[in-house]
Structure formats: structure tokens, C-alpha cells
């Protein structure tokens, strides 16, 4: 019976290696954009880019909500 248990452990080990290899292949390799691993110039550019993106989204949101908030003209 101990021989069957030894093979089960080997199969589990092979399965774990196979899963790790597949995960390593398919996981993204790009680093996240954080300030910890950037030069000061790159960090400033990232902050400016995010600020411009926030302003753009705020302007789009304001534009899309402005016509909806205006009252409809009454027809008398």
C-alpha cells in the first residue's frame, strides 16, 4: 500500500508544478504603475497624466449631466 501513496504524492507534485508553470506563463509581466519603482521624472509624469485623466472624466461627466438637469421649456 505504501507504493500507491508514494505515486499519489508524485502526481500531486507534478500537478502543482504544471499549475505553477501555466500561471507563470499567463500572468502579466508588466509592473503596476506605482511610485515605488519609478524615477522622480517618471513619477511626476504619471501624476500629471492621472490628473489630466481625472479632469477629462470630470468634464465629460459634467457635460453629460448638464442637459439632463436643465428644465424642459413649457409649451403654453
NORBELJO-V338466 format. One record per pair of residues at least 24 apart in sequence whose ideal C-beta (glycine too) atoms are under 7 Angstrom apart, sorted by the first residue. I is the first residue (numbers start at 1). GAP is how many residues later the second one is. Records with the same first field share a line. If there is no record, write none. Layout:
# NORBELJO-V338466
I: GAP, GAP
This chain:
# NORBELJO-V338466
none
